[in-house]
Amino acid sequence: MNTQSLNFAKFTLNSANIILAARSLQKTFGSRQAVRGIDLDIYQGECFGFLGPNGAGKTTTIQMIIGLAEKTAGDLRVFGLSVPQDLVKIKRRIGVVPQNDNLDPDLTVLENLLIYASYYGITAKHIRPRVDELLRFFALDNRRDEIIQHLSGGQRRRLLLARALVHQPELLILDEPTVGLDPQARYLIWQRLRQLQKNGLTMLLTSHYMDEVSRLASRVVIMDQGLIVAQGKPQQMIDDMVGADVFEVICDEREARMLAGVAAACQARAEIMADGIFIYTRNACSRLDSEIRSLPQWLRRPANLEDLFIKLTGRSLRES
Amino acid sequence: MGALRIVMRNARVWKKFMVSSLVGNLGQPLLFLLAFGFGMGQEVHPVAGYSYLQFIAPGLAASAMMYSAAFETTYGSFTRLGTQSTFEGIISTPITTTELAWGEMIWGALKGLLAGGIMLAVMPLFGLWPSLWALALIPVLFVAGIFFAAIGLIMTALARSYEFFNYFISLVITPLFLFSGIFFSLKDMPAAARLVMRLLPLTPVVNLARMLCYGEINGTWLWQIIWLLLITLAAASIAPPLLRHRLIK
């Protein structure tokens, strides 16, 4: 399969190579403050991960970038152009993979791509080589005349990705690109996204799946309740704020308290849960090790982005 | 330009459902023409110098235009707005909400024009031969199509569910169908009722359709056109900002 051939528009950059810059960006819906003044910089060629629980303000921020929501206050510039004044120019250079599948259900795979290209003023004749390339790249080659309703979830997602790339965007925005897909389908999409990244495409990715963000993003911000609560390189942030290893122990309350005491002595952070305890360690501690090993149900694993996420945003459910 | 791309998109989808769409739009006016023109027409005296079949046929063409345009931008546009999120996808591209709204209105008007045109084209089957003046109806039906498509799009921008359109159909479209001078001459109405009915948006279309169909132009044609243009301008300038308000938070 030819995955090397996808090319992207070359473009000139300002000195700092900043693709997107937000300053004190705010959005208010009535009395609810969805985004409460955030600063962001996205650099050329990076995959920027946007994390946060439901209602954190991620989708609202993305909607402001593509003009589906109007900012209440603050400054937002993409490619050095201002939102909302230059929105039409900006949107020519952005590709969007939306959270909701909004493919044209009555049209075929090929027609969806041709119609979408026409919105950018690209004629069917000019887009054909690009479309063929995209269909091959996303393994949709043999489905080109299929009606959307007959596609699997993974195929639809890949078509949404292909559609977002028809006009050779410089920035690709991905809002939950693999939500609801099976592992095989997700893996294929990750592989293709990494390929695009290698080719120099800048990406802005939001996801609930921490493993997805760890795999793809070179830099992340974590949002909660409309604010950015942390940002940096994922592994660095995990090392700094969580630790090296995590023990997940299923046990009763008495055992949990005992382990919490041992953890404190070993300078490890402990979090007592309803049915056990989580212990986040920075250094090996033989006493903690042996206490945990004496219990029947436990698990030791490297600290990950999810631990950081939970540490920063808490465990309570965010259901609006 | 953006608006035309929307028209092309809608046309491409429509081509796949052309037959069912045409039957849906034309069934009702054709059946009315049969039942009232042929059936009841035998019992009715000539109206304003026309046989009853002659009298109602041009107005039914105007009503076919109205139904087709208004349905397209209510049920059709609402599906693209809500269920399919098509509009969201479109305005994520360089297409603006104004271009999108005009695309929807022009598309609705074209469907209206097609439905009205087919009604006129089948008149010979009923023994009615339109005059050459009937060609002048093409721009009239198109402009009126823009009006009804704009009204429909306004309803779509305000609607929370498909049920909302029941009000629109029952309280706006059906009364217009019945009281715009398709089935009886407004001349014989009491003065107050006559004034109200003359101001209804379908009335000038019905009057112009009858005049142009039979080539009997009377002195009111200019006023009818001015009135139609005025209300079309008004409706078509309200719809785009309302759609924008609905789509952009």
Interface residues (C-beta under 8 A of the other chain):
Chain A: F29 Q63 I66 G67 L68 A69 E70 V88 K89 K91 R92 V96 P98 N100 D101 N102 L103 D104 P105 D106 L107 E111 I115 Y116 S118 Y119 Y120 G121
Chain B: M1 G2 R5 M8 R9 R12 V13 K16 F17 Q84 S85 T86 E88 G89 I90 I91 S92 T93 P94 I95 T96 L247 I248 K249
